[in-house]
Amino acid sequence: MVKSERLQGAPVEAISSTAWLIGLAAWFIPGSGHLLLKRWGRAAMMGGVVWLSFFIGLAMGGHMFDLSPDGATATSMFDWAVLIQVPPMIADLGTGIAYVVTWLLDISFKEDPVQAARTTYEYGTNFLLIAGLMNYLTMLDAFDVATGRKS
Amino acid sequence: MKHFLVMCLFAALASVVFGVISKDTTRERWIYGVKVFAEFIIIGLALGWLLYFIP
């Protein structure tokens, strides 16, 4: 049977609004999606890993990305150079509320030469990026469990 | 040594997530998590030595 025939024959499953809400909660508060699904072990492990990675990244002096232009190089109303910050910003955004709080408090967003000179600066930045990316995986896992695609 | 420890920490955190989301049984998850951890370390060390010889 070819793939198109399989797809035609397969019933279209309706995704409940609860699953979407669990997915949203899982993104916004790392680990909360699995907590809502009463998957305590997974919540502790996956949420714990995301939070741990995030705080280790902050402690190492890592940098977080947003779309604010670099004042030193900006030459026009729209600085095209900010586009290069979009992929890491999407990765950082994965940490949900942690990103929002640090952004509001302006922690780790400034281009600080003293911070950048730290030996652990690059490591910290990578830990922050990976925390967000791992939370996207956690969010997808919680969503799949909520829809019944995964046990 | 510190760099290696940070790499191990990174590999451990990532392999926990990969292990948990990828497989169905606890045994398979453990095996996959350990495999991913080992791959991170081995590839990291190999790349480190490779870059060491590149000026």
N, CA and C atoms of all chains as a GROMACS GRO file, in nm:
protein
  618
    1MET      N    1   0.085  -0.120   0.000
    1MET     CA    2   0.000   0.000   0.000
    1MET      C    3   0.090   0.126   0.000
    2VAL      N    4   0.065   0.217  -0.092
    2VAL     CA    5   0.149   0.337  -0.096
    2VAL      C    6   0.103   0.436   0.013
    3LYS      N    7   0.190   0.533   0.040
    3LYS     CA    8   0.164   0.625   0.152
    3LYS      C    9   0.034   0.702   0.134
    4SER      N   10   0.007   0.748   0.009
    4SER     CA   11  -0.114   0.829  -0.013
    4SER      C   12  -0.240   0.750   0.014
    5GLU      N   13  -0.238   0.618  -0.018
    5GLU     CA   14  -0.355   0.534   0.008
    5GLU      C   15  -0.377   0.517   0.158
    6ARG      N   16  -0.262   0.502   0.229
    6ARG     CA   17  -0.272   0.488   0.375
    6ARG      C   18  -0.331   0.614   0.436
    7LEU      N   19  -0.285   0.728   0.386
    7LEU     CA   20  -0.334   0.855   0.442
    7LEU      C   21  -0.482   0.874   0.414
    8GLN      N   22  -0.526   0.833   0.294
    8GLN     CA   23  -0.668   0.848   0.260
    8GLN      C   24  -0.755   0.762   0.350
    9GLY      N   25  -0.705   0.641   0.379
    9GLY     CA   26  -0.784   0.547   0.458
    9GLY      C   27  -0.785   0.579   0.606
   10ALA      N   28  -0.684   0.653   0.653
   10ALA     CA   29  -0.672   0.678   0.796
   10ALA      C   30  -0.774   0.782   0.844
   11PRO      N   31  -0.843   0.752   0.954
   11PRO     CA   32  -0.939   0.849   1.004
   11PRO      C   33  -0.869   0.973   1.060
   12VAL      N   34  -0.929   1.089   1.040
   12VAL     CA   35  -0.870   1.212   1.091
   12VAL      C   36  -0.906   1.225   1.238
   13GLU      N   37  -0.804   1.226   1.323
   13GLU     CA   38  -0.833   1.232   1.467
   13GLU      C   39  -0.850   1.378   1.511
   14ALA      N   40  -0.951   1.399   1.593
   14ALA     CA   41  -0.974   1.534   1.645
   14ALA      C   42  -0.889   1.552   1.770
   15ILE      N   43  -0.819   1.664   1.774
   15ILE     CA   44  -0.734   1.692   1.890
   15ILE      C   45  -0.814   1.779   1.986
   16SER      N   46  -0.825   1.732   2.109
   16SER     CA   47  -0.906   1.805   2.207
   16SER      C   48  -0.838   1.935   2.248
   17SER      N   49  -0.920   2.028   2.293
   17SER     CA   50  -0.865   2.156   2.338
   17SER      C   51  -0.778   2.138   2.463
   18THR      N   52  -0.809   2.032   2.540
   18THR     CA   53  -0.728   2.005   2.660
   18THR      C   54  -0.583   1.976   2.620
   19ALA      N   55  -0.567   1.901   2.510
   19ALA     CA   56  -0.431   1.868   2.465
   19ALA      C   57  -0.354   1.994   2.426
   20TRP      N   58  -0.424   2.086   2.359
   20TRP     CA   59  -0.358   2.212   2.320
   20TRP      C   60  -0.320   2.292   2.445
   21LEU      N   61  -0.411   2.294   2.542
   21LEU     CA   62  -0.382   2.367   2.666
   21LEU      C   63  -0.265   2.306   2.742
   22ILE      N   64  -0.261   2.172   2.742
   22ILE     CA   65  -0.149   2.104   2.810
   22ILE      C   66  -0.017   2.136   2.738
   23GLY      N   67  -0.024   2.139   2.605
   23GLY     CA   68   0.095   2.177   2.527
   23GLY      C   69   0.141   2.317   2.559
   24LEU      N   70   0.044   2.408   2.568
   24LEU     CA   71   0.076   2.548   2.601
   24LEU      C   72   0.135   2.560   2.741
   25ALA      N   73   0.073   2.488   2.836
   25ALA     CA   74   0.123   2.491   2.974
   25ALA      C   75   0.263   2.432   2.981
   26ALA      N   76   0.285   2.325   2.904
   26ALA     CA   77   0.417   2.260   2.904
   26ALA      C   78   0.525   2.354   2.852
   27TRP      N   79   0.488   2.436   2.754
   27TRP     CA   80   0.586   2.534   2.704
   27TRP      C   81   0.607   2.645   2.807
   28PHE      N   82   0.497   2.697   2.862
   28PHE     CA   83   0.508   2.815   2.947
   28PHE      C   84   0.579   2.786   3.079
   29ILE      N   85   0.544   2.674   3.142
   29ILE     CA   86   0.612   2.636   3.267
   29ILE      C   87   0.672   2.497   3.244
   30PRO      N   88   0.803   2.490   3.219
   30PRO     CA   89   0.865   2.360   3.191
   30PRO      C   90   0.831   2.254   3.296
   31GLY      N   91   0.781   2.142   3.251
   31GLY     CA   92   0.745   2.031   3.340
   31GLY      C   93   0.599   2.027   3.377
   32SER      N   94   0.528   2.139   3.358
   32SER     CA   95   0.388   2.145   3.402
   32SER      C   96   0.296   2.060   3.316
   33GLY      N   97   0.331   2.041   3.190
   33GLY     CA   98   0.247   1.958   3.102
   33GLY      C   99   0.237   1.816   3.153
   34HIS      N  100   0.349   1.759   3.188
   34HIS     CA  101   0.349   1.622   3.241
   34HIS      C  102   0.288   1.617   3.381
   35LEU      N  103   0.303   1.726   3.456
   35LEU     CA  104   0.239   1.731   3.589
   35LEU      C  105   0.088   1.725   3.573
   36LEU      N  106   0.035   1.800   3.476
   36LEU     CA  107  -0.110   1.800   3.452
   36LEU      C  108  -0.158   1.662   3.406
   37LEU      N  109  -0.069   1.590   3.338
   37LEU     CA  110  -0.104   1.455   3.292
   37LEU      C  111  -0.077   1.348   3.398
   38LYS      N  112  -0.032   1.395   3.515
   38LYS     CA  113   0.001   1.307   3.628
   38LYS      C  114   0.113   1.210   3.595
   39ARG      N  115   0.204   1.253   3.508
   39ARG     CA  116   0.324   1.173   3.479
   39ARG      C  117   0.436   1.231   3.565
   40TRP      N  118   0.435   1.192   3.692
   40TRP     CA  119   0.523   1.259   3.789
   40TRP      C  120   0.670   1.239   3.756
   41GLY      N  121   0.706   1.116   3.719
   41GLY     CA  122   0.847   1.087   3.691
   41GLY      C  123   0.900   1.169   3.574
   42ARG      N  124   0.822   1.169   3.466
   42ARG     CA  125   0.864   1.244   3.348
   42ARG      C  126   0.868   1.394   3.377
   43ALA      N  127   0.769   1.440   3.454
   43ALA     CA  128   0.765   1.583   3.488
   43ALA      C  129   0.891   1.622   3.565
   44ALA      N  130   0.927   1.538   3.663
   44ALA     CA  131   1.045   1.568   3.745
   44ALA      C  132   1.172   1.564   3.661
   45MET      N  133   1.182   1.462   3.577
   45MET     CA  134   1.306   1.447   3.500
   45MET      C  135   1.318   1.553   3.390
   46MET      N  136   1.214   1.565   3.308
   46MET     CA  137   1.225   1.655   3.194
   46MET      C  138   1.215   1.801   3.234
   47GLY      N  139   1.121   1.832   3.323
   47GLY     CA  140   1.113   1.969   3.374
   47GLY      C  141   1.238   2.004   3.451
   48GLY      N  142   1.285   1.908   3.533
   48GLY     CA  143   1.406   1.931   3.613
   48GLY      C  144   1.526   1.960   3.525
   49VAL      N  145   1.539   1.884   3.417
   49VAL     CA  146   1.653   1.904   3.326
   49VAL      C  147   1.648   2.042   3.262
   50VAL      N  148   1.528   2.083   3.221
   50VAL     CA  149   1.514   2.214   3.155
   50VAL      C  150   1.549   2.327   3.253
   51TRP      N  151   1.492   2.319   3.374
   51TRP     CA  152   1.520   2.424   3.474
   51TRP      C  153   1.667   2.425   3.514
   52LEU      N  154   1.722   2.304   3.534
   52LEU     CA  155   1.862   2.293   3.574
   52LEU      C  156   1.953   2.353   3.466
   53SER      N  157   1.926   2.316   3.343
   53SER     CA  158   2.006   2.368   3.231
   53SER      C  159   1.995   2.520   3.224
   54PHE      N  160   1.874   2.571   3.245
   54PHE     CA  161   1.853   2.716   3.238
   54PHE      C  162   1.932   2.788   3.349
   55PHE      N  163   1.922   2.739   3.471
   55PHE     CA  164   1.990   2.807   3.581
   55PHE      C  165   2.142   2.791   3.573
   56ILE      N  166   2.188   2.676   3.524
   56ILE     CA  167   2.333   2.659   3.504
   56ILE      C  168   2.381   2.760   3.399
   57GLY      N  169   2.302   2.775   3.294
   57GLY     CA  170   2.336   2.871   3.188
   57GLY      C  171   2.345   3.013   3.242
   58LEU      N  172   2.248   3.049   3.327
   58LEU     CA  173   2.250   3.184   3.387
   58LEU      C  174   2.371   3.200   3.479
   59ALA      N  175   2.398   3.097   3.560
   59ALA     CA  176   2.509   3.104   3.655
   59ALA      C  177   2.644   3.115   3.582
   60MET      N  178   2.650   3.056   3.463
   60MET     CA  179   2.775   3.063   3.385
   60MET      C  180   2.790   3.197   3.313
   61GLY      N  181   2.688   3.281   3.324
   61GLY     CA  182   2.695   3.412   3.260
   61GLY      C  183   2.659   3.410   3.114
   62GLY      N  184   2.576   3.313   3.075
   62GLY     CA  185   2.534   3.302   2.935
   62GLY      C  186   2.451   3.421   2.889
   63HIS      N  187   2.443   3.435   2.758
   63HIS     CA  188   2.370   3.547   2.698
   63HIS      C  189   2.238   3.498   2.642
   64MET      N  190   2.133   3.579   2.662
   64MET     CA  191   2.002   3.545   2.604
   64MET      C  192   1.973   3.644   2.492
   65PHE      N  193   1.897   3.595   2.393
   65PHE     CA  194   1.876   3.674   2.272
   65PHE      C  195   1.734   3.729   2.263
   66ASP      N  196   1.725   3.853   2.219
   66ASP     CA  197   1.595   3.910   2.181
   66ASP      C  198   1.617   3.987   2.050
   67LEU      N  199   1.519   4.066   2.009
   67LEU     CA  200   1.531   4.133   1.880
   67LEU      C  201   1.578   4.277   1.889
   68SER      N  202   1.630   4.316   2.005
   68SER     CA  203   1.676   4.454   2.016
   68SER      C  204   1.806   4.471   1.937
   69PRO      N  205   1.815   4.578   1.854
   69PRO     CA  206   1.936   4.597   1.773
   69PRO      C  207   2.055   4.637   1.857
   70ASP      N  208   2.172   4.605   1.805
   70ASP     CA  209   2.295   4.645   1.871
   70ASP      C  210   2.318   4.794   1.844
   71GLY      N  211   2.317   4.874   1.947
   71GLY     CA  212   2.328   5.020   1.932
   71GLY      C  213   2.454   5.066   1.861
   72ALA      N  214   2.561   4.991   1.874
   72ALA     CA  215   2.689   5.033   1.816
   72ALA      C  216   2.689   5.023   1.663
   73THR      N  217   2.616   4.925   1.609
   73THR     CA  218   2.622   4.903   1.465
   73THR      C  219   2.495   4.943   1.390
   74ALA      N  220   2.390   4.978   1.462
   74ALA     CA  221   2.264   5.011   1.396
   74ALA      C  222   2.279   5.139   1.313
   75THR      N  223   2.240   5.131   1.184
   75THR     CA  224   2.257   5.248   1.097
   75THR      C  225   2.124   5.299   1.042
   76SER      N  226   2.020   5.220   1.047
   76SER     CA  227   1.892   5.263   0.993
   76SER      C  228   1.780   5.229   1.090
   77MET      N  229   1.657   5.261   1.048
   77MET     CA  230   1.541   5.234   1.134
   77MET      C  231   1.531   5.085   1.165
   78PHE      N  232   1.549   5.003   1.060
   78PHE     CA  233   1.547   4.858   1.082
   78PHE      C  234   1.686   4.802   1.057
   79ASP      N  235   1.741   4.745   1.159
   79ASP     CA  236   1.874   4.687   1.148
   79ASP      C  237   1.860   4.541   1.105
   80TRP      N  238   1.900   4.513   0.978
   80TRP     CA  239   1.885   4.377   0.924
   80TRP      C  240   1.968   4.276   1.001
   81ALA      N  241   2.071   4.325   1.071
   81ALA     CA  242   2.157   4.234   1.146
   81ALA      C  243   2.082   4.163   1.259
   82VAL      N  244   1.968   4.220   1.300
   82VAL     CA  245   1.893   4.155   1.409
   82VAL      C  246   1.834   4.022   1.363
   83LEU      N  247   1.821   4.004   1.230
   83LEU     CA  248   1.762   3.880   1.180
   83LEU      C  249   1.845   3.758   1.222
   84ILE      N  250   1.974   3.779   1.239
   84ILE     CA  251   2.061   3.667   1.279
   84ILE      C  252   2.031   3.624   1.423
   85GLN      N  253   1.964   3.713   1.497
   85GLN     CA  254   1.930   3.680   1.636
   85GLN      C  255   1.799   3.603   1.646
   86VAL      N  256   1.728   3.589   1.533
   86VAL     CA  257   1.597   3.522   1.538
   86VAL      C  258   1.609   3.374   1.579
   87PRO      N  259   1.695   3.293   1.511
   87PRO     CA  260   1.702   3.151   1.552
   87PRO      C  261   1.739   3.131   1.700
   88PRO      N  262   1.846   3.198   1.752
   88PRO     CA  263   1.872   3.176   1.895
   88PRO      C  264   1.763   3.231   1.985
   89MET      N  265   1.693   3.337   1.940
   89MET     CA  266   1.584   3.389   2.022
   89MET      C  267   1.470   3.286   2.030
   90ILE      N  268   1.442   3.219   1.917
   90ILE     CA  269   1.338   3.116   1.918
   90ILE      C  270   1.377   3.003   2.014
   91ALA      N  271   1.507   2.966   2.012
   91ALA     CA  272   1.554   2.862   2.104
   91ALA      C  273   1.539   2.907   2.249
   92ASP      N  274   1.581   3.029   2.278
   92ASP     CA  275   1.570   3.080   2.416
   92ASP      C  276   1.424   3.091   2.460
   93LEU      N  277   1.337   3.128   2.366
   93LEU     CA  278   1.194   3.143   2.398
   93LEU      C  279   1.131   3.013   2.447
   94GLY      N  280   1.195   2.903   2.413
   94GLY     CA  281   1.143   2.772   2.455
   94GLY      C  282   1.132   2.756   2.604
   95THR      N  283   1.205   2.835   2.680
   95THR     CA  284   1.200   2.821   2.826
   95THR      C  285   1.075   2.888   2.887
   96GLY      N  286   0.992   2.948   2.802
   96GLY     CA  287   0.863   3.001   2.849
   96GLY      C  288   0.874   3.110   2.952
   97ILE      N  289   0.820   3.083   3.069
   97ILE     CA  290   0.813   3.186   3.173
   97ILE      C  291   0.952   3.231   3.217
   98ALA      N  292   1.048   3.141   3.211
   98ALA     CA  293   1.185   3.177   3.251
   98ALA      C  294   1.239   3.286   3.157
   99TYR      N  295   1.209   3.271   3.028
   99TYR     CA  296   1.252   3.372   2.931
   99TYR      C  297   1.182   3.505   2.959
  100VAL      N  298   1.051   3.498   2.982
  100VAL     CA  299   0.973   3.620   3.005
  100VAL      C  300   1.024   3.696   3.128
  101VAL      N  301   1.047   3.622   3.237
  101VAL     CA  302   1.092   3.686   3.362
  101VAL      C  303   1.230   3.749   3.344
  102THR      N  304   1.322   3.674   3.283
  102THR     CA  305   1.457   3.730   3.264
  102THR      C  306   1.454   3.850   3.168
  103TRP      N  307   1.364   3.844   3.071
  103TRP     CA  308   1.352   3.956   2.977
  103TRP      C  309   1.296   4.080   3.048
  104LEU      N  310   1.195   4.059   3.132
  104LEU     CA  311   1.137   4.171   3.207
  104LEU      C  312   1.238   4.231   3.305
  105LEU      N  313   1.318   4.145   3.366
  105LEU     CA  314   1.417   4.193   3.463
  105LEU      C  315   1.550   4.232   3.396
  106ASP      N  316   1.555   4.214   3.264
  106ASP     CA  317   1.676   4.246   3.185
  106ASP      C  318   1.800   4.175   3.239
  107ILE      N  319   1.782   4.047   3.265
  107ILE     CA  320   1.896   3.966   3.310
  107ILE      C  321   1.952   3.891   3.190
  108SER      N  322   2.080   3.904   3.167
  108SER     CA  323   2.152   3.830   3.061
  108SER      C  324   2.120   3.874   2.918
  109PHE      N  325   2.043   3.980   2.900
  109PHE     CA  326   2.011   4.024   2.765
  109PHE      C  327   2.107   4.131   2.714
  110LYS      N  328   2.168   4.203   2.807
  110LYS     CA  329   2.258   4.312   2.768
  110LYS      C  330   2.388   4.258   2.708
  111GLU      N  331   2.441   4.332   2.611
  111GLU     CA  332   2.574   4.299   2.557
  111GLU      C  333   2.676   4.356   2.654
  112ASP      N  334   2.720   4.274   2.748
  112ASP     CA  335   2.811   4.321   2.851
  112ASP      C  336   2.952   4.263   2.827
  113PRO      N  337   3.052   4.347   2.798
  113PRO     CA  338   3.187   4.295   2.770
  113PRO      C  339   3.248   4.218   2.888
  114VAL      N  340   3.213   4.259   3.010
  114VAL     CA  341   3.266   4.190   3.128
  114VAL      C  342   3.211   4.047   3.134
  115GLN      N  343   3.080   4.038   3.107
  115GLN     CA  344   3.014   3.906   3.107
  115GLN      C  345   3.070   3.819   2.993
  116ALA      N  346   3.089   3.883   2.877
  116ALA     CA  347   3.138   3.809   2.760
  116ALA      C  348   3.281   3.761   2.778
  117ALA      N  349   3.356   3.825   2.866
  117ALA     CA  350   3.495   3.787   2.889
  117ALA      C  351   3.508   3.665   2.980
  118ARG      N  352   3.400   3.625   3.043
  118ARG     CA  353   3.406   3.508   3.132
  118ARG      C  354   3.435   3.381   3.051
  119THR      N  355   3.511   3.292   3.113
  119THR     CA  356   3.546   3.167   3.044
  119THR      C  357   3.422   3.086   3.011
  120THR      N  358   3.323   3.095   3.098
  120THR     CA  359   3.204   3.011   3.082
  120THR      C  360   3.093   3.078   3.002
  121TYR      N  361   3.122   3.195   2.945
  121TYR     CA  362   3.018   3.270   2.872
  121TYR      C  363   2.954   3.188   2.759
  122GLU      N  364   3.038   3.129   2.674
  122GLU     CA  365   2.986   3.052   2.560
  122GLU      C  366   2.911   2.927   2.607
  123TYR      N  367   2.968   2.862   2.709
  123TYR     CA  368   2.900   2.744   2.764
  123TYR      C  369   2.762   2.783   2.816
  124GLY      N  370   2.759   2.892   2.891
  124GLY     CA  371   2.632   2.938   2.949
  124GLY      C  372   2.530   2.968   2.842
  125THR      N  373   2.574   3.036   2.736
  125THR     CA  374   2.483   3.069   2.625
  125THR      C  375   2.426   2.941   2.565
  126ASN      N  376   2.512   2.841   2.548
  126ASN     CA  377   2.466   2.714   2.491
  126ASN      C  378   2.370   2.641   2.585
  127PHE      N  379   2.397   2.645   2.714
  127PHE     CA  380   2.306   2.581   2.810
  127PHE      C  381   2.168   2.648   2.805
  128LEU      N  382   2.167   2.781   2.790
  128LEU     CA  383   2.038   2.852   2.782
  128LEU      C  384   1.964   2.814   2.654
  129LEU      N  385   2.036   2.806   2.544
  129LEU     CA  386   1.973   2.767   2.418
  129LEU      C  387   1.917   2.625   2.426
  130ILE      N  388   1.998   2.536   2.480
  130ILE     CA  389   1.958   2.395   2.487
  130ILE      C  390   1.840   2.377   2.583
  131ALA      N  391   1.836   2.457   2.690
  131ALA     CA  392   1.722   2.449   2.783
  131ALA      C  393   1.592   2.475   2.707
  132GLY      N  394   1.593   2.578   2.624
  132GLY     CA  395   1.473   2.611   2.546
  132GLY      C  396   1.439   2.502   2.447
  133LEU      N  397   1.540   2.450   2.376
  133LEU     CA  398   1.514   2.346   2.276
  133LEU      C  399   1.464   2.218   2.342
  134MET      N  400   1.521   2.185   2.458
  134MET     CA  401   1.474   2.064   2.527
  134MET      C  402   1.331   2.082   2.577
  135ASN      N  403   1.297   2.206   2.612
  135ASN     CA  404   1.158   2.227   2.656
  135ASN      C  405   1.060   2.214   2.539
  136TYR      N  406   1.104   2.248   2.418
  136TYR     CA  407   1.017   2.224   2.302
  136TYR      C  408   0.991   2.073   2.286
  137LEU      N  409   1.096   1.993   2.305
  137LEU     CA  410   1.078   1.847   2.297
  137LEU      C  411   0.985   1.798   2.407
  138THR      N  412   1.003   1.853   2.527
  138THR     CA  413   0.918   1.816   2.641
  138THR      C  414   0.772   1.852   2.612
  139MET      N  415   0.754   1.971   2.554
  139MET     CA  416   0.620   2.019   2.521
  139MET      C  417   0.554   1.925   2.419
  140LEU      N  418   0.628   1.886   2.316
  140LEU     CA  419   0.573   1.796   2.214
  140LEU      C  420   0.540   1.659   2.274
  141ASP      N  421   0.624   1.614   2.366
  141ASP     CA  422   0.598   1.485   2.432
  141ASP      C  423   0.470   1.492   2.514
  142ALA      N  424   0.454   1.601   2.590
  142ALA     CA  425   0.332   1.619   2.671
  142ALA      C  426   0.209   1.626   2.580
  143PHE      N  427   0.221   1.695   2.469
  143PHE     CA  428   0.110   1.707   2.374
  143PHE      C  429   0.074   1.569   2.317
  144ASP      N  430   0.174   1.491   2.280
  144ASP     CA  431   0.150   1.357   2.225
  144ASP      C  432   0.082   1.266   2.328
  145VAL      N  433   0.127   1.276   2.453
  145VAL     CA  434   0.066   1.195   2.559
  145VAL      C  435  -0.081   1.239   2.578
  146ALA      N  436  -0.103   1.370   2.575
  146ALA     CA  437  -0.239   1.422   2.596
  146ALA      C  438  -0.333   1.382   2.484
  147THR      N  439  -0.281   1.369   2.362
  147THR     CA  440  -0.368   1.328   2.249
  147THR      C  441  -0.383   1.177   2.240
  148GLY      N  442  -0.304   1.104   2.318
  148GLY     CA  443  -0.313   0.959   2.317
  148GLY      C  444  -0.226   0.893   2.211
  149ARG      N  445  -0.143   0.972   2.143
  149ARG     CA  446  -0.053   0.915   2.043
  149ARG      C  447   0.062   0.839   2.108
  150LYS      N  448   0.085   0.872   2.234
  150LYS     CA  449   0.199   0.814   2.305
  150LYS      C  450   0.153   0.775   2.444
  151SER      N  451   0.212   0.670   2.498
  151SER     CA  452   0.169   0.628   2.632
  151SER      C  453   0.251   0.698   2.740
  152MET      N  454   4.018   2.028   3.239
  152MET     CA  455   3.930   1.932   3.308
  152MET      C  456   3.791   1.991   3.327
  153LYS      N  457   3.788   2.122   3.359
  153LYS     CA  458   3.660   2.188   3.380
  153LYS      C  459   3.575   2.182   3.253
  154HIS      N  460   3.641   2.201   3.139
  154HIS     CA  461   3.571   2.199   3.010
  154HIS      C  462   3.509   2.061   2.987
  155PHE      N  463   3.585   1.958   3.021
  155PHE     CA  464   3.536   1.821   3.003
  155PHE      C  465   3.415   1.795   3.093
  156LEU      N  466   3.423   1.844   3.216
  156LEU     CA  467   3.312   1.824   3.309
  156LEU      C  468   3.185   1.895   3.260
  157VAL      N  469   3.203   2.015   3.207
  157VAL     CA  470   3.088   2.089   3.154
  157VAL      C  471   3.028   2.013   3.035
  158MET      N  472   3.116   1.957   2.952
  158MET     CA  473   3.068   1.878   2.839
  158MET      C  474   2.991   1.755   2.887
  159CYS      N  475   3.042   1.690   2.993
  159CYS     CA  476   2.974   1.574   3.050
  159CYS      C  477   2.838   1.613   3.106
  160LEU      N  478   2.833   1.728   3.173
  160LEU     CA  479   2.706   1.776   3.230
  160LEU      C  480   2.605   1.803   3.118
  161PHE      N  481   2.651   1.868   3.015
  161PHE     CA  482   2.566   1.898   2.900
  161PHE      C  483   2.514   1.768   2.837
  162ALA      N  484   2.606   1.672   2.817
  162ALA     CA  485   2.568   1.544   2.758
  162ALA      C  486   2.468   1.470   2.846
  163ALA      N  487   2.489   1.476   2.977
  163ALA     CA  488   2.398   1.407   3.070
  163ALA      C  489   2.257   1.466   3.063
  164LEU      N  490   2.248   1.599   3.065
  164LEU     CA  491   2.117   1.665   3.060
  164LEU      C  492   2.044   1.633   2.929
  165ALA      N  493   2.116   1.644   2.819
  165ALA     CA  494   2.053   1.620   2.689
  165ALA      C  495   2.012   1.473   2.675
  166SER      N  496   2.096   1.381   2.724
  166SER     CA  497   2.065   1.239   2.706
  166SER      C  498   1.946   1.197   2.791
  167VAL      N  499   1.924   1.264   2.906
  167VAL     CA  500   1.804   1.234   2.986
  167VAL      C  501   1.678   1.264   2.904
  168VAL      N  502   1.675   1.381   2.843
  168VAL     CA  503   1.556   1.420   2.765
  168VAL      C  504   1.539   1.328   2.644
  169PHE      N  505   1.649   1.305   2.571
  169PHE     CA  506   1.640   1.216   2.453
  169PHE      C  507   1.595   1.076   2.493
  170GLY      N  508   1.652   1.028   2.603
  170GLY     CA  509   1.616   0.893   2.648
  170GLY      C  510   1.470   0.883   2.686
  171VAL      N  511   1.419   0.982   2.758
  171VAL     CA  512   1.281   0.975   2.807
  171VAL      C  513   1.180   0.986   2.693
  172ILE      N  514   1.207   1.073   2.596
  172ILE     CA  515   1.104   1.094   2.493
  172ILE      C  516   1.111   0.992   2.379
  173SER      N  517   1.223   0.922   2.368
  173SER     CA  518   1.242   0.843   2.246
  173SER      C  519   1.185   0.701   2.250
  174LYS      N  520   1.193   0.635   2.360
  174LYS     CA  521   1.160   0.491   2.362
  174LYS      C  522   1.038   0.463   2.449
  175ASP      N  523   0.994   0.336   2.444
  175ASP     CA  524   0.869   0.300   2.512
  175ASP      C  525   0.890   0.238   2.650
  176THR      N  526   0.987   0.148   2.663
  176THR     CA  527   1.007   0.083   2.793
  176THR      C  528   1.122   0.148   2.869
  177THR      N  529   1.120   0.128   3.000
  177THR     CA  530   1.224   0.188   3.085
  177THR      C  531   1.362   0.137   3.047
  178ARG      N  532   1.371   0.007   3.019
  178ARG     CA  533   1.500  -0.052   2.980
  178ARG      C  534   1.554   0.011   2.852
  179GLU      N  535   1.466   0.024   2.752
  179GLU     CA  536   1.507   0.084   2.624
  179GLU      C  537   1.551   0.229   2.644
  180ARG      N  538   1.480   0.299   2.733
  180ARG     CA  539   1.515   0.439   2.760
  180ARG      C  540   1.652   0.451   2.820
  181TRP      N  541   1.682   0.363   2.918
  181TRP     CA  542   1.814   0.364   2.981
  181TRP      C  543   1.924   0.340   2.878
  182ILE      N  544   1.900   0.236   2.796
  182ILE     CA  545   2.002   0.200   2.696
  182ILE      C  546   2.023   0.315   2.598
  183TYR      N  547   1.914   0.373   2.552
  183TYR     CA  548   1.924   0.482   2.455
  183TYR      C  549   1.990   0.606   2.518
  184GLY      N  550   1.952   0.636   2.643
  184GLY     CA  551   2.010   0.751   2.713
  184GLY      C  552   2.161   0.736   2.730
  185VAL      N  553   2.204   0.616   2.771
  185VAL     CA  554   2.348   0.591   2.789
  185VAL      C  555   2.420   0.599   2.654
  186LYS      N  556   2.353   0.546   2.549
  186LYS     CA  557   2.412   0.550   2.414
  186LYS      C  558   2.431   0.695   2.367
  187VAL      N  559   2.328   0.777   2.388
  187VAL     CA  560   2.337   0.918   2.346
  187VAL      C  561   2.446   0.990   2.426
  188PHE      N  562   2.454   0.960   2.556
  188PHE     CA  563   2.556   1.021   2.640
  188PHE      C  564   2.696   0.986   2.588
  189ALA      N  565   2.716   0.857   2.561
  189ALA     CA  566   2.846   0.811   2.511
  189ALA      C  567   2.878   0.876   2.376
  190GLU      N  568   2.778   0.888   2.292
  190GLU     CA  569   2.801   0.949   2.160
  190GLU      C  570   2.843   1.096   2.174
  191PHE      N  571   2.774   1.168   2.263
  191PHE     CA  572   2.810   1.308   2.287
  191PHE      C  573   2.957   1.319   2.329
  192ILE      N  574   2.997   1.235   2.425
  192ILE     CA  575   3.133   1.243   2.480
  192ILE      C  576   3.237   1.204   2.374
  193ILE      N  577   3.211   1.091   2.306
  193ILE     CA  578   3.309   1.041   2.208
  193ILE      C  579   3.324   1.142   2.093
  194ILE      N  580   3.210   1.188   2.041
  194ILE     CA  581   3.217   1.282   1.927
  194ILE      C  582   3.280   1.415   1.973
  195GLY      N  583   3.248   1.459   2.095
  195GLY     CA  584   3.306   1.583   2.149
  195GLY      C  585   3.458   1.572   2.160
  196LEU      N  586   3.505   1.458   2.214
  196LEU     CA  587   3.650   1.438   2.228
  196LEU      C  588   3.717   1.428   2.091
  197ALA      N  589   3.652   1.356   1.999
  197ALA     CA  590   3.709   1.340   1.864
  197ALA      C  591   3.720   1.476   1.794
  198LEU      N  592   3.616   1.556   1.805
  198LEU     CA  593   3.618   1.689   1.744
  198LEU      C  594   3.724   1.777   1.810
  199GLY      N  595   3.736   1.764   1.943
  199GLY     CA  596   3.836   1.842   2.017
  199GLY      C  597   3.977   1.812   1.968
  200TRP      N  598   4.008   1.682   1.952
  200TRP     CA  599   4.141   1.644   1.903
  200TRP      C  600   4.160   1.687   1.758
  201LEU      N  601   4.055   1.676   1.678
  201LEU     CA  602   4.064   1.716   1.537
  201LEU      C  603   4.096   1.866   1.527
  202LEU      N  604   4.026   1.946   1.605
  202LEU     CA  605   4.047   2.090   1.602
  202LEU      C  606   4.182   2.129   1.661
  203TYR      N  607   4.234   2.044   1.750
  203TYR     CA  608   4.365   2.070   1.813
  203TYR      C  609   4.475   2.076   1.708
  204PHE      N  610   4.464   1.993   1.605
  204PHE     CA  611   4.568   1.986   1.502
  204PHE      C  612   4.547   2.089   1.391
  205ILE      N  613   4.432   2.154   1.390
  205ILE     CA  614   4.407   2.256   1.288
  205ILE      C  615   4.454   2.391   1.341
  206PRO      N  616   4.547   2.456   1.273
  206PRO     CA  617   4.601   2.582   1.325
  206PRO      C  618   4.499   2.698   1.318
   0.00000   0.00000   0.00000
